[in-house]
Amino acid sequence: MYIYNVTANVEESIHNDWLKWMKEVHIPDVMATKMFLSNSMFEVLVDHDQGHTYSIQYGFKDMETLKLYQQVFAPKLQAEHKERYGSQVVAFRTLLRREHEFEGDSN
């Protein structure tokens, strides 16, 4: 399995609006593309005074699926985000590949 990870740092002034919009609009729109199998959102727990940082993770089955998403759907979805929040959210994307999943107690 692969993960398309979006890490976003959100300014305090728009944090509540951004979080609500992500949960109610953006992530559902991304999932409606049918390119992803799952999604999760995590708050990154860091000690700094520069807003809030989140990791939004979308599971996908293969690189062809991700390429299709990036070509067909991502430009519009990313433009909507940029139009709404501009430079108040700084984001970067990374790809992860699950190497191994441990079950139960690993001792």
PyMOL commands that set and color helices and strands:
alter all, ss='L'
color gray80, all
select helices_A, chain A and resi 12-32+63-88
alter helices_A, ss='H'
color red, helices_A
select strands_A, chain A and resi 2-10+38-44+52-60+89-97
alter strands_A, ss='S'
color yellow, strands_A
deselect
rebuild
show_as cartoon
